[in-house]
Amino acid sequence: MKNDPSERQGFLPGLIRREWVLLVGYGTTAAFLIKGHDWLGTNPGLGFGWLLFLWLFAVMLAASFSVVRHADHLAEILREPLGTIILTLAVTSIEVMMISALMLNGNNPALARDTMFSVVMVVLGGLLGTALLTGGLKFGEQNFNLKGVNSFLGLILPLSVLSMVLPNFTRTGGDGIFSTLHAVSLILLSLIIYGVFLAVQTMRHREFFNETDWEPEEPRHSVSHGSIAVESVLLILHLIPVVLLSKQLAHLLDYRVRGGGLPVELVGLVVAILILAPEGLAAIKASARNQMQRSVNVLLGSVLATIGLTVPAALAIGILSGKPIHLGLSPCYMTLLAVTLGSCFITFGQGQTNILQGFVHLLLFAAYIVLMFD
């Protein structure tokens, strides 16, 4: 019975067991609101500073996993096209909010660029390589829908060049920074083209993103899912600690990196890992189940959302706050970006993947890490 008293009495303990991340997240947030100034104000020592950083990183990573989990529940309840939109916006909102907090509370004009380039290299290098290697070792060759991949890459290529290469060569901006006119134009163009892509993906040509030309939706039943209202509230509640703790993480990470003589690009890499961990794990699991198309949709969708939505958000924040946003990559990283995108076109050129391509993409990711420290 729905109104069984024993069920009502067990609801709250069950909710606490399932959503323990909320207690940890808000407990950590309260601790840093109360004692954060004492812990961070005097620049903590090497050991204590790294301990605080690992604490914050673990809590924010767990919260990010929970945000994506509830977004996935909403996607299952609402079905397409709202499902895909919610998943995309949930992950992108974490990225935008973290970058916003770091930009507004720090002094790193290249943070947005470093984070977006880290996302591109982590996804198209490390995660894609791991997914291809995992699926290739288990199944030999794996198939995917070539039309869907071409749709992703057809947008990733021009948006990447417009966002991270072109700023180095404009006359009115230059030095990797867009002028206001160019920034506003890129904001509008990126949002328009991404909106068109969402319409193609979720309505007009949904079959492009299925394993075959047509796949019926399998019915899903899960007693663990709440109502739309409950899942939406839980998603927002898990998102709040990520946003509130971003400033403290930025302070700790910036001091650890600069004080230890480490490359400043590590800040963007850490943010990228926080953002991508839930989706990356899902993509690798999908490839291990011989669902390469789902893996491709998740990984390439993450890159496209980063470039198509995060770049406009970062530029808008820069315009409104008056802070310069350095988007242009160095010649070394521009070369690496060109090789990575070219390798993607070769990898997905025939409609099948294997372990050799996985090793190639892992090689590119290793090159990115090495170049970061050079």
N, C-alpha and C positions, 0 to 999 in steps of 0.2 A: 504494500500500500504506500502511496506517495506521502501520506500524512502520518506514517508510523512514528511515534515519539522516539523510538530507539534510533531511527534514521536521522531525525532532527538533531538528537543529542550527539550523533557521531559526525555531523556535517562539519562543524568547526575544527575538531581535531584532524579530520581528513583533509580539510583545506590547508591547515597549517603544515601537515606532512607533505602535501603536494607543492605548496608555495613557500617552502622554507627560505628560498632565495630572497623573498620579500623581507623577512625578518632580518636576515643578514645584511641586505642592502640598506635598509632604513636604519639599522643599528650602526652600521659603518658611517652612514651619512650623519647621524646624530653625533657620533664620536668625533668626527672631523669638524663639525660645526662648533662643538664645544671646545675641543682641544687642538684643532687644526692650526690655529695661529701659534700656539706654543710649540707644536711639533715642527711646523714648517717655517716659522718666522725667523729662526736663527740658522737656517740651512743645516739640517741634521747631518750628523757624521756619516761616514761611508757605510758602516754596518746598519745603523738604525734607518738611514735614508733608503737603502735598498729593501729593508724589511717593510717599511711603509709602502714603498712602490709595489712590491709583490702582493701585499695585502689588498691595495686598491685595484690592482690589475686583476686579481682572482675574483674579487667581488663584482667588478664591472663586466668581466667575461661571463660569469654565471648569469648576471642580469641580461646580457645580450642574448644568451641562449634562450632564456625564458621569454624575452620579447618575441623572438622568431617562433618559438613554440606556440605561443598564443596567436600570433599572426597566421600560422599554419592551421590552427584550429578554426579561425574565422574563415580562412580560405576554403576549408572543407565544408563548412556550414553554408557559406554564401555561393559556392561554386563559381564558375567562370561567367563573365570576365572579371567580376569583383575580386575573386580569389587571387589572381595574378597581381592585380593592382595593389591589394593590401599587403601581400608579401613584399613586393618591390618597395612600397612606401615605408614599410616598417623598418627594413634594413637601411634604406637610404636616410630615413629620419635619424637613426643612430649616428650615421656618418656626418650628416649636416649639423646636428646638434653638438657633437663632439668637436668638430672643426670650428664651429662658431664660438664655443666656449674657449677653445685654445687660442683662436685668433684674437678675441676680444680681451683676453686676460694675459696675453703674451706679447712678445716682440719678435715674431718670426714671420716676415712677409712671404716666405716661401713654404710655409706649413701646408697650405692647401695643395700646392703643386706636389710637394714631397709625398703627401698622403695619397693623392690620386695616382701618381706614378707608382707608388708602392702597391696600391690596389691592382693596377694593371700587371705588374711584374709578379706579385704573389699569385694572382689568379691565373694569368696566361703562362706563367712559368711554373711555380711550385705546385699549386693545386691542380691545374690541368695536367701537368706531368705526372703527378701522383695518381690521379684518376685514370689516365691512359695506361700507366704501368700496372695499376691494380687490376683493371679490367682485362688488359692484354695477357697478363700472367695467368689469369683464371680462364679466359675464354678464347684466347688467340686473337681473333679479330672481332671488332664490335661495330655495329651499324648505327647510323643516325640519319636524320632527314636533312639532306643537303640544302634544300630550299630554306629551312629555318636557320641553319648556320650562316648561309650567305646573307640572310636578312640581318643577322646580328653584326657580322663582320663588315657588311656594307655601310653600317652606321658608325661602328667603332673606329674604322680607319679615318674617315674625314673629320669626325668630332675630335679624335685624338690629335690630329695634325693642327686643326684650328685652335685647340685649347692649349696645347703644350709645345708646339713648334712655331706656329705663326707669330706669337708675341715677340719672338726674337728678331723679326724682320719687318715690323711695321714702322713707318716713318714717324708718326705722331706719338707712338708709345715707345717702342724699342726697349732694349735691355730687359726683355722678358716681361714687361708690364704693358698691359693694354691701356689705351686712352679711354676716357669715359664713353665716347661714341662707339668705339669698338667693343667695349665691355657690354654696353646695353644691347648692341646688335647681336653679340654672341649669346647673351641671355635669352633674347626673344627667339633666335633661330634654333637654339638647343631645345627650348621648351616646346616649340612647334613641332620639330622633327620627332622628338620623343613622344609627343602626343599622337602623332601619326603612326609611329611604330606600335604603341599600345593598342590603337584601333586595329591595326593589322594583326597583331598577335592574339588579341582576345576576341575579335569579332570576324573580320573579313576573311582572314586566311589562317584560322586556328590550326588547320591541318598541316601547315608548314612546320609546326613545333611538336608534332606527334611522331612516334616511331615509324608509323606507316601513314598512308594517305588519310586514313580515318581510323580513329580508335574510340569505341564507345566508353563512356564514363562508367567506371566500376562503382557500384554503391558502397558507401563507407558508413559503418556504424560504430560509434565509439561512445560508451557511457561516460567516459572521462571528460568529454567536451561539455562546457556549460552553454548557456544561451548566448546570443550575440552580445547582449548588454554585459553579461558577466565576463566574457572573454575580452571585450573591448576595455572594460575597466581594469582587468588584470594586466593587459598589455600596457596600458598607460602607467599603471602603478610600478611596473617593472622598469619602465623607461625613465622615470623620474630620477632614481639614484644614479643612472648612467650620466645624465645631464648635470646633476648637482655635484658629482664627484670629478667631473672633467677638469675643473679648474685646479683642484688639488693634484690630480695626476699630471697635469701640464707643468705645474711648479716643480714637482719632484723629478719628473722625467727631464725637464729642461736643465735643472741643476745637476742631475746625475750625468747627463750627456756632456754638457759644457765643462763641468768641473772635472770630469774624467778624461777630457780630451777626445771624446768619441765623436763620430760624424753626426751632424745635426739631422741628417736624413733618418736616423734611427727613431726620431720622434714620429715621423710619418709612418714608418714601418710598424711601430707598436700600435698606433691608431688603426692601421689597416688590419692587423691581426685581430684586434678586438672586434672590428666590424665583420670580418670575413669568416671567423672561426665557425659559427653555426652553419652558414651556408656551405662552407668548404667541406665540413664533415658530412653534410647531407649529400653533396655531389660525389664524394669518394664512396660512400655507402651505395649510392645509386649505380655507380660503375661496377661495384663488386656484385651487384644483383643483375648485371647485364642490361642495365637501363641507361645506356650511354646518352640517349637523347635527353633524358631528364637531367643528367649530369651537365650536358652542354647547355641546356636552358638555364640552369642555375648559375653556372660559372660565367658564361658570356653575358647573361642578363645582369649579373653583378657589375661587370666592367661597364656595360652600356649605361646602367643607372648611375654609376659613379660619374662618368663623363657627361652624361646628358642632364643630370639633375644637380649633382654636387657642384660642378663648375659654375652654373648660373647662381646657385645659392652663395658660393664663396665670393663671386664677383659682386653680387648685390650687397652682401655684408660689407665688402670693401668700399663700395660707393657710399653707402649710408653712414659708415663709421669714419670715412675719410682715411682709412689705412690702405696703403698700397698692397696689391696682391701680385706677387711674382709668380707667373705661370710658365714662363719659357724654360725649357730644359737646357742643360749644358750640352755641348756638342757630343760628349761621350754618351750621355743618356739618350740623346736623339738618335744616335746610331743604334743603341741597344733597342730602343722602341721600334725602329724600322725593321731590325732583324727579327724581333719577336712577332710583330704583326705579319711579316712575310712568312715566317714559320707557321703561323696559324693558317694562312691561306693554303700552304702546302699540306699541312696536317689534315685539314678538312676538305681537301680538293677532290677526293675520290669516294667519299661516303663511307669509308671504313677506317678504323684506327687500329694500331698495334703497339707493342712495347717499345719499338725503336723510336717512334714519335714521342712517347713518354719520356725517354731518356733525353731527347733533344730539348724538350721544354724544361726539364730539370736542370740541364746544362745552362740554359739561359738564366734561370733563377740563380744558380750558383755564381754565374758571371756578375749578376746584379749585386749580390752580397759582397763579392770581392771588390768590385769597383767602388762600392760605397765606402770601403775602408782605405781606398787608395787616394 
